[in-house]
């Protein structure tokens, strides 16, 4: 436990209390307007969302007030400490020389009040539920001063602690050398919106918007159901035409919502290299209403991943991630994605610029997998179809469903065979320079470039069916990203040599060199 008592404990900014009071008033306004100012008499079923919104505002304000009362932090020459909690008190500390990222975020209400959320990470593993230290909320002045203090090793500088409640006016500190980008790799482009609207989430957004608009109109006495029914003669159109029109209408609403989401989320986007606590960092800044700055320590980056979704692959849509320790690929608070969805050539050019002067591993030609891998996938597609047909036939015999359901296996089989071919064509692997490159995936074709010295374990698997086809799967294990990256169904004769090269030195003590017919063979 830290015993340094010379440094004072600091509070979060009390300005958050006033922000919450304003937020409570804002969340109550819809309920007050509907009840008092509109002549219609809404039913209880129409009022409950407004009541829930009002309750949400009150609960959020109360939670922020309690958090402000019980949260303290301080910075000593060697540690950052945090005390928080009501029922269960927590006292956490991070050694300052282990700090790997200092990220800043400001939601709309924070920006209006000149507040910031500062998240300090020490390379924690999201997969083990380790959490970074988040200070919500500090004034913009204190947030910048905190970052400067954590980045410096000058002890005298660290003793002077900022005081959020000081009565003397505070001016915004000038931009430090650490904030000036060493190199900018990508900036916001409005044309990228095309690559970010084709997404299944468009329909999720559309459903939320349609439901919210439907409820709002109903709450003020407008009948949207009758209006929709009166638009057309739905009986003449039929259920199929009605369904297609509904899907198209919802899709259009979703696309509009995704366009708005792209511009609000990625406005002023910039990917740059900056100085960090240790070495350099890849920093992304973005946001219109909610601004976010995320720093990723390049010393902990173990590779890169380019992922292309199946249905939009023809557009070249590509997701770009860093494979790094301390960041989970599914994390929302500290995302591993370093670019919005962009064309393949943009993602390729950006990763090549980051890795320069080294050559990009994504430029290397991949080794194709044997035809036996295709046969295995075709057999799986056929077997799955036969299983579905057998289950449906049993239900038909029991009179649970009609014979028309047998059309489903007939439609599913060619789709499954096509998916098997696509999945096979996605397979590839190679070793180039410092990286082992692996590619696979049906719904998302993922190309992973992982540093060979970051591979801690190699696993060679062989199922009964793979053995009969002469195939093996080689998995490279790492502490970064997903943790496991596999070369699926590669030639068994090449698997051992590939595994030993993918993780240099790990398998050496288990390998012996034998001579067969005047040729050198490596075996385990």
Steps between C-alpha positions, in 0.01 A plus 500: 500500500619850419612684814583840353288750699663820374282531192144632551196309375313677221127502422336479163359827373190613688378651175351159413233553768373815326508322166287222645248746640455648152475149354226408747298805394548413133387139551186621676399743223340244264281365779400852608420606143287196425307517826446877529528666160339251260123479496501127430465264793767235457443154638722350766657272241607806302647679802722224636797574266492864617481387860791263440701783342432727797594223744816430304605864531440504876684172559795613286528830685485326838767249393732779383449689826586192708801424279624857546469467877686168532766529227849630574822480300857613543831483319820421683844501339465124441127416490154609394245407769121488498252449784135441420197287590210519744412148614834355393786747529779467245853633525682453171844613389703495181875542487570804285774323305240238394250748358456424132209719392323818609173539309262794512128503424237772522130435450278788395407596855867485599602722211237761584632511857867477392540164670695193388515127576860382536573127475844378610605154385800292601475228235221321686340199336133555416456123460572450871258776606781734602391862483685819433464793741238748379463848649154638411497795502791744512506854367666540161784686675552226758476225240780651295707572812449142619620365168811718514578391855462133418719529192784678678763339722584825679419444868483870582245547226281219636473651847306804377148359481219673312206624704165479321324706766752785512350843484775642281420495131665224297608533142527217255859373486678542172537194280807304603751335269347163588168606349656600168478204257830358381318377189137496388392181321131563428240774536124522475353462153128553432517252209566216745136519606418264212700223668336552840128491413484143366469325832254273678494765773313725257188294562555510876528879484192515277289294739596733785422812297166362373395390849599836652317699232194274522481538876558878490220552247267278701583691818390831347173362365601417140405156368795377287341155458198638319721723286711204387192287429358776283812530285415202274268208446708242680268210407567556130874529559502172695713386789813457286476851355421644841802325651730626225372856539545481877857370466581773245347777713676385815825467304475858372436629852794293625733633230408858590565420865838344417597808295425725795682258732812498279529879490437545871735220605792556263489877447854643516643147505879481502742210534847617596819395672577697816743482789377292793604412855732234357600533135233597248126444474240472227236759589152529356289809564142526379147616579258786441281504812701245697875536447735213569876464503645148523872431524650159419858434611696387193737309726212266584367460146561143385340515157216621282176357369306585183147361493257506207128414549355252250204688355686829449831354387424610146516859627840437655365579848776435755528521878849576633614391847819492701587174675634620832521403864267688732232558236225255411376494140142523634567788738281810456673719759850445355441374148767312308362642173728776374293599195131517413391264226707597198594354159757223501766713330466771770539246783795339319669836436447614860645186658793515259570861603485408870745213451740696275789469436428127545301336223134433568417132568174546306703535181626141524348231277312237700541125459179333386361207694458155341185390316429262786401806706235582238372140503470513878286814482284357223439188707405712802255701286343181362486332840333802658239502222428129546462551876250782446311286247489208741361714784237654274403158361449369853276796582302446178449133584369605842264750326661785691568698180402479134699343216567846358778542759716260296572796272725640771777236461476535123565874530754466781728249322622719211545791742705278731712375210562858388598593856741205509674623183523858636641374830760289320611787278555712811760257640864601481817528704862609474798619700661826399768676698390550862141395433293189460203579277178297522177543306163326542131567553168475320282781635806712573816423306768591750868545414711498818866604508649402838859559605682169527676596822157566657392136447529325835347162414440295186227238481472244218157334488383208291148359514400158370359648178804723453731200540322313221539804273861573594418834666604671823418829671783708645404758764736775613421613857578852620409720796373764260164542329284190475782288641493233229561525124461188289610373160204271432528174307850537362700216348612268780841459333563874534337561838797413722749708303258793493439474877872499578557810285193682637638477854879492475665296773186366667499162325876462444559263789224269374621481139741247352647501152485169318611396153271308268599425143780759508260777607500685830173477696405680819277301735386509859 
